[in-house]
Amino acid sequence: MQAAVPEPVPAPAPAPGPERVPEPHTAGMLKMNELAERCGVSPGTIKHYLREGLLPEPVRTSRNMAYYPVGFVERIRLIKRLQEDRFMPLKLIRRVIAEEPERIRALVELEDRILERALASEEPRRISAAQVGERYGIPPNVLDRLVDLEILTPSSHGYGADDISIIEAISRFRAGGYDEALGFTVYDTPALPRGAGAPGRRGDSYPA
């Protein structure tokens, strides 16, 4: 009778190696993809800025690995704003950022606040199509045709001051009897004098 052969005991699995952590001098810094995601630009854009001298050199740990300070995020966003919103060429951006980056950032933020306030003060003057119909008695289909003819140019927030002056003139003529029943249509609107007063009653001379 043969003795039972013991089954081989499996070797223990190797212990997992230590996680690779950034070197001490790169702690808190960003890799290229992380930087691009935070800034909302492509890695190619960042590389282009580096070539143009708009960004300092990153911390390189090897030929194919580099880390970027978190401060690059605001700098890249500022470059994009100057390039896209102020239409500044990269050569000029490089110069002004190199000389007074904080002053340029403050000026851009100030301009943005001024623009926001100007837009905010303009918005209350705009009124919706429903308010136009209620206030001036202009039917919605007439407003739509005036927009199609680009006589009125409302925004998503409604009709502005220029549109309202035209609507008021049309309303006065319609109140005086110059409406579709008389043969007056939106296609005759360009003939209306700007700032015209209330016209006479039906039967008076047609406005030239």
C-alpha positions in Angstrom: 0.0 0.0 0.0 1.5 3.3 -1.1 1.6 6.2 1.3 -0.6 9.2 0.4 1.3 12.0 -1.3 0.6 15.4 0.4 -0.8 18.0 -1.8 1.6 20.9 -2.6 1.0 24.0 -0.5 0.5 27.1 -2.8 3.1 29.7 -2.4 1.9 32.9 -0.8 1.0 35.8 -3.1 3.7 38.4 -3.3 3.0 41.4 -1.2 1.8 44.5 -3.3 4.6 46.9 -4.0 4.4 50.4 -2.4 2.3 52.9 -4.3 4.3 55.4 -6.3 4.1 58.8 -4.7 5.3 62.1 -6.1 8.7 63.1 -5.1 8.8 65.6 -2.2 9.5 68.6 -4.5 6.5 67.8 -6.7 4.0 67.3 -3.9 0.8 69.3 -4.6 1.7 69.9 -8.2 -0.4 68.8 -11.2 0.3 66.6 -14.1 -0.4 67.8 -17.6 -3.8 66.2 -18.0 -4.8 67.5 -14.5 -3.7 71.0 -15.4 -5.5 70.9 -18.7 -8.8 69.7 -17.1 -8.7 72.4 -14.4 -8.1 75.2 -17.0 -10.5 73.9 -19.6 -7.9 73.8 -22.4 -6.2 71.0 -24.2 -2.7 69.8 -23.4 -1.6 71.0 -26.8 -2.6 74.6 -25.8 -0.5 74.4 -22.7 2.5 73.1 -24.7 2.0 76.0 -27.1 2.0 78.5 -24.2 5.2 76.9 -23.0 6.9 77.2 -26.4 5.8 80.9 -26.6 7.3 81.7 -23.2 4.0 82.5 -21.6 4.5 79.9 -18.8 7.6 79.1 -16.7 9.2 75.8 -17.2 7.6 73.0 -15.2 9.4 70.7 -12.7 10.7 67.7 -14.8 11.3 64.4 -13.0 12.2 62.5 -16.2 12.3 63.1 -19.9 8.5 62.3 -20.3 7.2 63.4 -16.9 6.7 67.0 -15.7 4.7 68.6 -12.8 3.1 72.0 -12.9 2.5 74.4 -10.0 -1.2 75.0 -9.1 -0.5 78.7 -9.8 -0.4 77.8 -13.5 -4.2 77.4 -13.5 -5.0 81.1 -12.9 -2.2 82.1 -15.3 -3.5 80.0 -18.1 -7.1 81.2 -17.5 -5.9 84.8 -17.7 -4.0 84.2 -20.9 -7.2 82.7 -22.5 -9.3 85.7 -21.4 -6.8 88.2 -22.8 -6.6 86.2 -26.0 -10.3 85.5 -26.6 -12.1 88.4 -24.8 -9.6 91.2 -25.4 -8.2 89.8 -28.8 -4.6 90.4 -27.6 -1.8 88.6 -29.5 0.3 86.2 -27.6 3.4 88.3 -27.9 1.7 91.2 -26.2 0.2 88.9 -23.5 3.7 87.5 -22.8 5.0 91.0 -22.3 2.3 92.3 -20.0 2.2 89.2 -17.9 5.9 89.2 -17.5 5.8 92.8 -16.3 2.7 93.2 -14.1 0.6 90.0 -14.0 -1.3 90.9 -10.9 -2.2 94.4 -12.2 -3.4 92.9 -15.5 -5.5 90.4 -13.7 -7.1 93.1 -11.6 -7.8 95.3 -14.6 -9.5 92.4 -16.4 -11.6 91.6 -13.4 -12.6 95.3 -13.0 -13.6 95.5 -16.7 -15.7 92.3 -16.2 -17.5 93.8 -13.2 -18.2 97.1 -15.1 -19.6 95.1 -18.0 -21.8 93.0 -15.8 -23.2 96.1 -14.1 -23.9 97.7 -17.4 -25.8 94.6 -18.6 -27.6 94.3 -15.3 -28.8 98.0 -15.6 -29.9 97.4 -19.2 -32.0 94.2 -18.5 -34.8 95.9 -16.5 -35.5 98.1 -19.5 -36.4 95.1 -21.6 -39.9 93.8 -21.7 -41.3 90.5 -22.9 -43.6 89.9 -25.9 -46.5 89.3 -23.6 -45.9 92.7 -21.9 -45.7 94.3 -25.3 -49.0 92.9 -26.4 -50.7 93.9 -23.1 -49.1 97.4 -23.0 -49.2 98.4 -26.7 -51.9 96.1 -28.2 -49.6 94.6 -30.8 -50.7 91.1 -31.8 -48.1 88.3 -31.4 -48.2 87.5 -35.1 -47.4 91.1 -36.0 -44.4 91.1 -33.6 -43.2 87.8 -35.1 -43.3 89.3 -38.6 -41.5 92.4 -37.5 -38.7 90.2 -36.1 -38.6 88.2 -39.3 -38.1 91.4 -41.2 -35.4 92.4 -38.7 -37.2 95.6 -37.9 -37.3 94.4 -34.3 -34.3 92.6 -32.8 -35.2 91.3 -29.3 -32.8 89.2 -27.2 -33.7 86.2 -25.1 -34.6 88.7 -22.4 -37.1 90.6 -24.4 -37.3 93.9 -26.3 -34.8 96.7 -25.7 -35.2 100.5 -25.8 -34.7 100.8 -29.6 -37.4 98.1 -30.2 -39.8 99.8 -27.8 -39.5 103.1 -29.6 -40.5 101.4 -32.9 -43.3 99.5 -31.2 -44.6 102.7 -29.6 -44.7 104.4 -33.1 -46.5 101.4 -34.6 -49.0 101.4 -31.7 -49.8 105.0 -32.2 -50.5 104.5 -35.9 -52.6 101.5 -35.2 -54.6 103.5 -32.6 -55.1 106.1 -35.2 -56.7 103.6 -37.6 -53.7 102.6 -39.6 -54.1 98.8 -39.2 -54.7 95.7 -41.4 -58.3 96.7 -42.0 -57.0 99.8 -43.8 -54.3 97.9 -45.6 -51.5 98.9 -43.4 -49.2 95.9 -42.8 -45.8 95.3 -41.1 -44.2 95.6 -44.6 -45.1 99.3 -44.4 -43.3 99.7 -41.1 -40.0 101.0 -42.5 -41.9 104.0 -43.9 -42.8 105.1 -40.4 -40.8 108.1 -39.2 -38.8 107.4 -36.1 -40.3 109.2 -33.0 -43.5 110.0 -34.9 -46.3 111.4 -32.9 -49.8 110.0 -32.8 -51.3 110.1 -36.3 -54.7 111.5 -37.2 -57.9 109.6 -37.5 -58.8 107.2 -40.2 -59.2 109.0 -43.5 -56.3 111.4 -42.9 -53.4 111.4 -45.2 -51.3 108.2 -45.1 -47.8 108.7 -43.6 -45.1 108.9 -46.2 
